Amino acid sequence: MRFLLNIILIFFTLSVSYSQEVNLNKYDKKNKKTGSWIGYHDHSNTKRYTGQFLAGIPKGVFHYYAIEGHLSAIVNFINDSISSSEMYFDNGNIMAKGKFINKMKQGKWYTYSRYGDLLNVFNFNAGALQGKQYLYYPANTETNQVKLMEEYNCEKGLKNGKWKQYFKLGTVKSEGFYEMGRKEGVFTYYFLNGSVDTKGLYRNNKKHGPWLYYDGENKNMKKISYNNGKVIENKNKD
């Protein structure tokens, strides 16, 4: 009796498996993908994705795989134009997450190190960086505290406005201004103790005018003058 039950179970399992396989990778009458699909990497039997199509359009949750076999992304196709995405490292940790609208990044995107540290919070509009952007140091291994490393504003994908970098302790490391991707105006670079290291003017992304270089105690300051990026005068001041 047990032998007969085992035979029936095996037959049922094979039947279900076969039924699932024959219902995969189908096309509708308009030759559009429909139903459950498994895609493969080119010239390979390695799975590239799994998911559902309706009239050639992906619907719901898709799982994507790297050629090496590990999960590389999970994408939820909410409708024809909006999807949310999570991307993964080969160790299973999340690499990045955010939203697409019309296949372009939109809103906040978060990126992480392969060890799980938050590295960046970028803001996008229609695929281009837009608004405030934040970069972080990896979290402190003892306190798990995250420190801001850099912040700046973007306009149509280009740095535009005030720009700042920070030391891990939180003090300002450097600051200045950008105009549509070009350095413009005074840039100042600091030592860890807050005193000025270097200070000078940029014009159209090139050093221009007097630049002052300090030794950390405002002694033996050196001045170098520039004209559109070229040195025109050197002066040493004790």
C-alpha positions as MATLAB code, in Angstrom:
seq = 'MRFLLNIILIFFTLSVSYSQEVNLNKYDKKNKKTGSWIGYHDHSNTKRYTGQFLAGIPKGVFHYYAIEGHLSAIVNFINDSISSSEMYFDNGNIMAKGKFINKMKQGKWYTYSRYGDLLNVFNFNAGALQGKQYLYYPANTETNQVKLMEEYNCEKGLKNGKWKQYFKLGTVKSEGFYEMGRKEGVFTYYFLNGSVDTKGLYRNNKKHGPWLYYDGENKNMKKISYNNGKVIENKNKD';
ca = [
       0.000    0.000    0.000;
       2.819    2.391    0.949;
       4.584    1.572   -2.309;
       1.437    2.449   -4.271;
       1.068    5.756   -2.392;
       4.680    6.641   -3.194;
       4.109    5.933   -6.882;
       0.997    8.142   -6.886;
       2.886   10.956   -5.092;
       5.762   10.818   -7.573;
       3.356   10.841  -10.508;
       1.447   13.810   -9.044;
       4.680   15.761   -8.426;
       5.904   15.130  -11.965;
       2.510   16.102  -13.369;
       2.478   19.413  -11.469;
       6.059   20.134  -12.482;
       5.325   19.391  -16.128;
       2.146   21.486  -16.008;
       4.107   24.423  -14.599;
       6.814   24.103  -17.244;
       4.431   23.981  -20.196;
       2.667   27.087  -18.887;
       5.890   29.112  -18.719;
       7.172   31.587  -21.318;
       3.932   31.890  -23.287;
       2.850   34.508  -25.853;
      -0.665   35.819  -26.397;
      -2.416   36.123  -29.757;
      -0.605   39.422  -30.401;
       2.743   37.734  -29.790;
       3.175   39.539  -26.464;
       4.624   37.861  -23.388;
       1.919   36.659  -21.014;
       1.768   34.759  -17.754;
       4.772   33.422  -15.854;
       8.180   33.813  -17.446;
      11.726   32.728  -16.723;
      14.337   34.641  -18.692;
      17.899   33.475  -19.233;
      21.214   35.185  -19.778;
      22.326   35.247  -23.417;
      23.985   32.057  -24.620;
      23.444   30.495  -21.210;
      21.113   28.313  -19.196;
      21.589   30.616  -16.209;
      18.375   32.214  -15.001;
      18.241   36.020  -15.461;
      14.735   36.823  -14.149;
      11.395   35.420  -13.038;
       8.086   37.255  -13.132;
       4.657   37.765  -14.667;
       3.717   39.559  -17.889;
       0.406   40.844  -19.157;
       0.242   41.826  -22.833;
       4.041   42.156  -22.894;
       4.174   44.426  -19.824;
       5.798   43.216  -16.565;
       3.401   43.096  -13.609;
       4.127   42.687   -9.921;
       7.362   41.448   -8.401;
      10.291   40.347  -10.561;
      13.458   38.680   -9.279;
      16.668   39.271  -11.232;
      19.827   37.176  -11.041;
      23.457   37.778  -11.943;
      25.241   35.499  -14.397;
      27.008   33.987  -11.352;
      23.607   32.919  -10.004;
      23.034   35.177   -7.001;
      20.006   37.451   -6.608;
      20.922   40.883   -8.015;
      17.629   42.799   -7.781;
      13.967   42.694   -6.807;
      11.712   45.021   -8.783;
       8.039   45.637   -8.072;
       6.281   46.878  -11.217;
       3.446   48.846   -9.638;
       1.956   49.980  -12.954;
       3.049   50.736  -16.521;
       5.241   53.659  -15.448;
       6.123   53.227  -11.748;
       8.358   50.609  -10.177;
      10.344   50.254   -6.967;
      13.702   48.524   -6.938;
      16.158   46.938   -4.532;
      19.599   45.897   -5.776;
      21.890   43.431   -3.998;
      25.547   42.539   -3.616;
      26.668   38.957   -4.135;
      26.780   38.509   -0.333;
      23.027   39.191   -0.121;
      23.305   42.669    1.395;
      21.381   45.499   -0.196;
      23.336   47.755   -2.569;
      20.745   50.399   -3.453;
      17.007   51.047   -3.341;
      14.631   53.586   -4.798;
      11.868   54.277   -7.306;
      11.671   54.529  -11.092;
       9.110   56.544  -13.040;
       9.092   55.910  -16.796;
      12.322   53.895  -16.342;
      14.137   56.900  -14.798;
      15.221   57.297  -11.173;
      12.873   59.512   -9.190;
      12.893   60.792   -5.615;
      15.221   59.497   -2.902;
      17.717   56.741   -3.689;
      19.739   55.094   -0.941;
      23.076   53.368   -1.574;
      24.961   51.080    0.826;
      28.344   49.427    1.218;
      28.540   45.667    0.803;
      28.692   45.472    4.602;
      25.380   47.279    5.110;
      26.580   50.836    5.795;
      24.488   53.699    4.409;
      26.771   55.633    2.024;
      24.588   58.076    0.107;
      21.126   59.583   -0.036;
      20.652   60.985   -3.525;
      17.609   62.863   -4.826;
      16.562   62.443   -8.458;
      14.106   64.016  -10.842;
      13.519   62.360  -14.230;
      16.795   60.437  -13.907;
      18.995   63.438  -13.028;
      20.316   64.452   -9.613;
      18.108   67.234   -8.283;
      18.036   68.988   -4.916;
      20.005   68.085   -1.775;
      22.546   65.249   -1.940;
      24.166   63.568    1.077;
      27.228   61.312    1.357;
      28.158   59.476    4.562;
      31.147   57.835    6.195;
      30.734   54.116    6.960;
      29.139   53.623   10.370;
      31.363   53.500   13.455;
      31.944   49.825   14.261;
      31.537   50.392   18.018;
      28.692   52.900   18.196;
      27.052   52.177   14.811;
      26.795   55.961   14.430;
      26.728   57.416   10.905;
      28.530   60.703   10.160;
      27.892   63.077    7.268;
      30.851   63.293    4.868;
      29.610   65.655    2.135;
      26.513   67.644    1.184;
      25.639   69.733   -1.837;
      22.772   70.794   -4.061;
      22.160   69.701   -7.645;
      20.285   71.246  -10.552;
      19.603   69.065  -13.588;
      22.343   66.642  -12.569;
      25.006   69.290  -11.877;
      26.313   70.632   -8.580;
      24.767   74.048   -8.032;
      24.957   76.105   -4.852;
      26.739   75.613   -1.550;
      29.026   72.596   -1.152;
      30.500   71.241    2.101;
      32.720   68.378    3.198;
      33.164   67.249    6.815;
      35.760   65.432    8.869;
      34.577   62.290   10.689;
      34.451   64.285   13.922;
      31.863   66.587   12.348;
      33.900   69.764   11.777;
      33.947   71.356    8.323;
      36.741   70.082    6.077;
      36.091   72.262    3.019;
      33.370   74.486    1.588;
      32.572   76.565   -1.477;
      30.034   77.232   -4.240;
      29.189   75.659   -7.579;
      27.369   77.149  -10.537;
      25.974   74.390  -12.741;
      28.889   72.045  -12.198;
      31.637   74.680  -12.116;
      33.480   75.972   -9.048;
      32.726   79.673   -8.594;
      33.710   82.041   -5.786;
      35.690   81.491   -2.600;
      36.692   77.961   -1.565;
      38.100   77.324    1.881;
      39.869   74.190    3.140;
      40.393   73.576    6.867;
      42.612   71.631    9.216;
      40.959   69.249   11.667;
      41.250   71.846   14.442;
      39.151   74.298   12.426;
      41.916   76.654   11.344;
      42.245   77.538    7.652;
      44.530   75.385    5.535;
      43.959   76.929    2.086;
      41.685   79.661    0.797;
      41.135   81.243   -2.592;
      38.847   82.116   -5.476;
      37.629   80.011   -8.380;
      36.370   81.578  -11.566;
      34.808   79.298  -14.150;
      36.286   76.238  -12.430;
      39.845   77.666  -12.410;
      41.877   79.210   -9.625;
      41.920   82.989  -10.026;
      43.441   85.749   -7.953;
      45.401   85.309   -4.684;
      45.363   81.915   -2.948;
      46.522   81.734    0.653;
      48.227   78.665    2.130;
      48.664   78.374    5.918;
      50.699   76.086    8.161;
      47.907   75.497   10.701;
      48.915   78.273   13.073;
      48.599   81.198   10.625;
      52.373   81.532   10.475;
      54.558   81.504    7.388;
      51.523   82.042    5.209;
      52.288   81.602    1.510;
      50.428   83.481   -1.210;
      50.241   82.343   -4.820;
      48.359   84.386   -7.422;
      46.581   82.843  -10.398;
      45.054   84.056  -13.624;
      42.525   81.592  -15.041;
      44.342   78.668  -13.472;
      47.904   79.756  -14.285;
      50.382   80.970  -11.671;
      51.345   84.612  -12.238;
      53.073   85.491   -8.970;
      54.603   83.822   -5.932;
      55.086   85.590   -2.625;
      56.307   84.174    0.671;
      55.290   85.942    3.822;
      56.880   85.215    7.193;
];
